[in-house]
Structure formats: C-alpha cells, structure tokens
C-alpha cells in the first residue's frame, strides 16, 4: 500500500509539470489517431504520455538521438492501447530502444558443439521487437510511417506494445489478462475461429482481412488483430463482428464509433 501511495504521489508530481509544447506538436503532426479522439480522451492521453515519458528509460541505437518528438510519438501510440484499461504504465517495460531505421538482427552463430545440419538462417530485418521482461525495440522510420496513417492496418508501436500486454500473463501466447473464465472461453473460441478462417483463406490464395503474418502464432495473431482493431475498426466490426466484440471488450474502446475531428 505504501509503495502504491509513493508511486501515485510521484506520478502526481510528474503531472504537475507543464506539458512540453514539443510533445504536443509531435502528437498533432505525427499521431493520426489523435484526431479521432474526444476532448476527454485527448486529455487523458496527454496525462498518460507525460507519465510514460518520465518513467521509461529511452535509448537511441545506431547513433539516433532521442528527442521529445520521438518520445511523444511513441508514447502516444503506446498509451492509446491502455487508454481505458486498468494498467501500470507497462510496468514490464523499463526501457525503449529506438533505432533510426529497420534493425538488422545478426545471424545466430553456431555454438561450440553444434554441427550445421541445415543451412544457418540469414540475418533478419526487424521493424520492432518486444522482449519478455525486457525492452521494446523500435525502428523510428517505421514508427513514424505507422503513426501518421491511421487506416493502413500497420502500426509497429501498437504491435509491439500489444505483445507487452500479452506478456502480462507470463507468456506471449495471444491471451492477455482477461477478467474471468467466461471471457477467456469466448476469447479463445472467437480468435481460434478467426485464426482457422484466415489459415483457410491463405492456403487457397484468397484475399483476407488480417495480414497472413498473423498466422505465425497466437501472439502474432493478437498483435496483428490489435493493429487492425484500431486502424480498420469499421471493416472489422462489419465483417468480423465477433472478433471486434472481444477486442472491444478487452480494450474497453469502440474505435469504429469514433469520428474524425480535424484541427480548427
């Protein structure tokens, strides 16, 4: 209880400081979802952003200098996911490492006693990565591209921080913390049915709603579905109503009902 009080007291101290004007400029210029939020949602998101930026350790990789623009853009999209949730500001995320562009993940070398019976996998390129109990790693150019377009279904910050929500149960398996057994049963039934339907369409070369990358595993299915829930909500609600319903219940948001509110 004392720790909770100290934490809240510290956060109130953070919120007592002025909101950096550079953060607001970055959010308005780069975070397209900002223009779909109500005044109340915007006010709450600003509070979340301010605490999030203060509490995380920010590191630039590949020579990138971390700026208020980078912090606010990432923080706003990450905090949009928890806008209506009971949360602890992604307590499992102590640091956020940002590279200028696509990250080249080195090829894993063979161990001392290993013998290559198959070709060794080549190095891979990453837009982002979330580690269990570790940092979130992001490519700034991908962050910016995803943040500026609220309708393309691709947002690397949504994707990686959905993984972090998933990991709150102790494993990245596509099942984030849910309220009760009934909700869990519905979640598994609905998303398994959607997974199977996507697999069926992909195997037959049919066009699908979710990107086929969602078939990688349950964790990736949830992360991709989260991107589409926020970025293509009307289509999801219309064509995949059951999936929209369980995601809406989890996030406690109804993005399909939001209206665009442009700068005046």
C-alpha positions in Angstrom: 0.0 0.0 0.0 2.8 2.4 0.9 4.6 1.7 -2.4 1.3 2.4 -4.3 0.9 5.7 -2.5 4.5 6.7 -3.2 4.0 5.7 -6.9 0.9 7.7 -7.2 2.4 10.7 -5.4 5.4 10.6 -7.8 3.0 10.5 -10.8 1.0 13.4 -9.4 4.3 15.3 -9.2 5.0 14.4 -12.8 1.6 15.7 -13.9 2.1 18.9 -12.0 4.8 19.9 -14.5 3.9 21.7 -17.8 3.2 19.5 -20.8 6.1 20.0 -23.1 4.9 22.0 -26.2 7.2 19.9 -28.3 5.3 16.8 -27.3 2.0 18.4 -28.3 3.4 19.4 -31.7 4.7 15.9 -32.3 1.4 14.3 -31.4 -0.6 16.6 -33.6 1.8 16.3 -36.5 2.5 12.6 -36.3 -0.2 10.7 -34.4 -3.1 10.4 -36.7 -5.3 8.7 -34.1 -5.2 11.9 -32.0 -7.7 13.5 -34.5 -10.2 10.7 -33.8 -10.4 11.2 -30.0 -12.8 13.1 -27.9 -11.7 16.0 -25.8 -11.9 13.8 -22.7 -9.8 11.1 -24.4 -7.2 13.6 -25.5 -6.9 15.0 -22.0 -6.4 11.5 -20.5 -3.9 10.5 -23.3 -1.8 13.6 -22.6 -1.6 12.6 -18.9 -0.6 9.0 -19.8 2.0 10.3 -22.3 3.5 12.6 -19.7 3.9 9.9 -17.1 5.0 7.3 -19.7 7.8 9.5 -21.0 9.0 10.3 -17.5 9.1 6.7 -16.2 10.7 4.9 -19.1 14.4 4.8 -20.0 14.9 6.0 -23.5 17.9 4.8 -25.5 19.0 5.7 -29.0 20.5 2.9 -31.1 22.6 3.3 -34.2 23.6 6.8 -33.4 20.0 8.1 -33.0 19.5 11.0 -30.6 16.3 10.6 -28.6 14.2 13.8 -28.9 10.9 14.9 -27.5 9.4 14.3 -30.9 10.4 10.6 -30.8 9.3 10.2 -27.2 5.8 11.7 -27.7 5.1 9.9 -30.9 5.9 6.5 -29.4 4.3 7.3 -26.0 1.0 8.4 -27.6 0.5 5.3 -29.7 1.6 3.0 -26.8 -0.7 4.7 -24.4 -3.7 4.7 -26.8 -3.9 0.9 -26.2 -4.2 1.4 -22.4 -6.4 4.5 -22.6 -9.4 2.7 -20.9 -7.6 -0.1 -19.2 -6.6 -0.7 -15.6 -2.9 -0.7 -16.0 0.5 0.1 -14.5 2.0 2.0 -17.5 3.6 -1.1 -18.9 5.5 -1.9 -15.8 7.3 -4.7 -17.6 8.9 -2.2 -20.0 11.7 -0.4 -18.3 13.5 0.8 -21.5 12.6 1.7 -25.1 15.4 1.4 -27.6 14.9 3.3 -30.8 17.0 2.9 -34.0 16.9 5.2 -37.0 15.6 2.6 -39.4 15.0 -1.1 -39.9 17.0 -3.1 -37.5 19.3 -5.8 -38.9 19.2 -8.8 -36.5 22.6 -10.6 -36.7 22.7 -14.2 -37.8 23.0 -16.6 -34.8 26.4 -18.2 -34.7 26.7 -21.9 -34.1 27.5 -23.0 -30.6 30.9 -24.6 -29.9 29.5 -28.1 -30.0 26.9 -27.5 -32.7 27.1 -29.0 -36.2 25.2 -27.4 -39.0 22.8 -30.0 -40.4 20.7 -27.3 -42.1 21.6 -24.0 -43.7 22.2 -21.4 -41.0 19.4 -18.8 -41.1 20.4 -15.5 -42.6 20.2 -12.3 -40.6 16.7 -10.8 -40.4 15.4 -7.3 -40.6 13.1 -6.0 -37.8 10.7 -3.1 -37.6 10.4 -3.7 -33.9 10.7 -6.3 -31.1 9.3 -6.8 -27.6 11.2 -8.9 -25.1 9.7 -10.8 -22.3 10.9 -9.0 -19.2 13.0 -6.7 -21.3 12.9 -3.6 -23.6 10.8 -2.7 -26.6 13.0 -2.1 -29.6 11.6 0.1 -32.5 12.7 1.5 -35.8 11.9 5.2 -35.9 11.1 5.4 -39.6 8.6 2.5 -39.2 7.1 4.2 -36.1 6.6 7.4 -37.9 5.1 5.8 -41.0 2.7 3.8 -38.9 1.7 6.7 -36.6 1.0 9.1 -39.5 -1.5 6.7 -41.2 -4.5 5.7 -39.0 -6.1 3.5 -41.6 -3.5 1.2 -43.2 -3.5 -1.5 -40.5 0.2 -1.2 -39.8 1.4 0.3 -36.6 4.6 -1.1 -35.1 4.0 0.6 -31.8 0.6 -1.0 -31.5 2.0 -4.3 -32.5 4.9 -4.4 -30.0 3.0 -3.0 -27.1 0.2 -5.5 -27.7 2.9 -8.1 -27.2 3.7 -6.5 -23.9 0.0 -6.6 -22.8 0.0 -10.3 -23.9 3.1 -11.0 -21.8 1.4 -9.8 -18.6 0.1 -13.3 -18.1 3.7 -14.6 -18.1 3.8 -15.9 -21.7 3.2 -14.4 -25.1 0.5 -16.7 -26.3 -2.2 -14.4 -27.7 -4.2 -14.4 -24.5 -3.7 -11.2 -22.4 -5.1 -10.8 -18.9 -8.8 -11.4 -19.0 -11.4 -10.9 -16.3 -12.9 -14.3 -15.8 -13.3 -17.9 -17.2 -16.3 -17.0 -19.3 -14.4 -14.2 -21.0 -11.4 -16.4 -21.6 -13.6 -19.1 -23.1 -15.2 -16.6 -25.5 -11.8 -15.1 -26.4 -10.3 -18.5 -27.3 -13.3 -19.6 -29.3 -13.6 -16.4 -31.3 -9.9 -15.9 -32.1 -9.3 -19.6 -32.8 -12.2 -19.5 -35.3 -10.7 -16.3 -36.9 -7.3 -17.9 -37.0 -8.6 -21.0 -38.7 -10.6 -18.9 -41.2 -7.5 -16.9 -42.0 -5.4 -20.0 -42.5 -8.1 -21.5 -44.8 -8.1 -18.3 -47.0 -4.4 -18.1 -47.1 -3.9 -21.7 -48.1 -6.3 -21.2 -51.0 -4.8 -17.9 -52.1 -7.8 -15.9 -51.2 -7.8 -12.3 -50.0 -8.0 -12.0 -46.3 -8.8 -9.2 -43.8 -5.8 -9.7 -41.5 -2.3 -9.9 -42.8 -1.0 -13.5 -43.2 1.8 -12.7 -40.7 -0.9 -13.2 -38.0 -0.7 -17.0 -38.7 2.9 -17.1 -37.2 1.5 -18.0 -33.8 -1.1 -16.9 -31.3 1.0 -14.0 -30.0 1.4 -12.6 -33.5 -2.3 -13.1 -34.2 -3.3 -11.0 -31.2 -0.7 -8.2 -32.1 -1.9 -8.0 -35.8 -5.5 -8.1 -34.7 -4.8 -5.2 -32.4 -3.4 -3.2 -35.3 -6.4 -3.8 -37.4 -8.9 -3.2 -34.5 -7.6 0.3 -34.1 -6.8 1.0 -37.8 -9.6 -0.7 -39.6 -12.3 -0.8 -37.0 -15.4 -0.3 -39.2 -14.4 -3.1 -41.5 -13.7 -5.4 -38.6 -17.0 -4.6 -36.9 -18.8 -5.2 -40.2 -17.1 -8.3 -41.5 -15.6 -9.9 -38.3 -18.1 -8.8 -35.7 -17.2 -11.4 -33.1 -13.5 -10.6 -33.2 -14.3 -6.9 -32.9 -16.6 -7.6 -29.9 -14.0 -9.4 -27.9 -11.2 -6.9 -28.7 -13.5 -4.0 -27.9 -14.4 -5.7 -24.5 -10.7 -6.2 -23.7 -9.5 -2.7 -24.7 -12.8 -1.1 -23.4 -12.8 1.1 -26.5 -15.0 1.3 -29.6 -12.9 2.9 -32.3 -15.4 2.1 -35.0 -17.7 4.7 -33.4 -15.2 7.5 -33.3 -15.5 10.4 -35.7 -12.7 12.5 -37.3 -12.3 15.8 -35.5 -9.8 17.9 -37.5 -7.7 20.8 -36.4 -9.7 24.0 -36.3 
